[in-house]
Amino acid sequence: MKTTAKAKLIVLISSIILLQSCTKAAEGNNAAPPAPALPVFTVTSAPATIYQEFPTALEGKNNVEIRSQVDGYLDKIYVEEGAYVRAGQPLFKIDSRAYGEQMNMANANLQVANANIQKAKVEVDRLQPLVAAKVVSDVQLRTAKANYAAAVAAGSQAKASVGGARINVGFTTVTAPVSGYIGRIPHKKGSLISRTDADPLTMLSDISEIYAYFSLSELDFIGFQKKYAGATLNEKLKNMPMVDLVIADNSTYPEKGKMSIVDGQFDKTTGAISVRAVFPNPNGTLRTGNTGRVRMPQLFANTLVIPQEATFEIQDKIYVYVVGKDKKVTGKPITISGKTDSYYFISEGLVAGDQIVFTGIGALKDGVTIQPKAISSDSLLKAKPL
């Protein structure tokens, strides 16, 4: 009996020890997890520039249709397609023989008219003393003077015909009205050319400057007017910074452009207004018909900057987690005034000195306590420059 009692006592003591161990283990499992250590940075302000891009179609400073002003056969072509020509340089020659003969005929008619003028003047000079001496009636003198006036008028008419014929002869040589590059030449030597042809002889593009046309929406235009100083629209254009041109291969054209003109009214169908930027083109790199994107800078002298990784979105609103003095986080909505590929610029919701969580925000919610691990705002900007 004594052995049995001892065995029962040992089992009882073992059960108590096991129960205590299990209780302590359960208490350990129910203990609160440690606060997560998350990177936190201090919001600071910095100068920054963002860009708005607008698709554009490029045109030369002057695009001229070269057309013949006389009819005839194309006798000579002095230039090649794509060649650069200067103002006044001959481009085409129309067969001028018929127009040369017209000018000869006009000159002959002018000589006849001049002879008739002289004849009429002689008659007036002959009759004047006779009328004064009352040898002949003054009716004859008045008739002679009228004939002289008619002869002078006919002479002027003949002279005008000579001028017109000379102009037509001059039109048989087609010259460049401006300096620029020759386009396609659809007609070949020997083609019959008419002033009413649908196709011009060629197109001539003056591309010393390139005009980049693009459109601003009504909101963009209102923002533009508010953004730049000046009492008038022209003054605001003068105060705009220079713009860039991104060409088709996504490279930036080396020359800067200047905003120069705004259309007089909005397009009723698109709700947009056309504007123009002018780019120098000293090497003829750009041509009429090129496309690209005008990149318009927006300068911020001093703005709050945060990385986009530190934000999250709920129902079209952007939030950040702000860390309080008690190390608890609170979601706070922010207002974005601009952005780059990596950063947001903040106009409302934060102030300089606020601390916000940088990464690891996916598992956070309001009131969660964290262990902040401070990181330098300067190191962020160096890693991803504005």
PyMOL commands that set and color helices and strands:
alter all, ss='L'
color gray80, all
select helices_A, chain A and resi 2-29+97-132+138-171+218-227+233-238+308-310+361-363+377-383
alter helices_A, ss='H'
color red, helices_A
select strands_A, chain A and resi 37-42+44-66+72-77+84-85+90-94+173-175+180-182+192-193+202-217+244-247+258-262+272-280+291-307+311-314+317-323+329-339+343-348+355-357+371-374
alter strands_A, ss='S'
color yellow, strands_A
deselect
rebuild
show_as cartoon
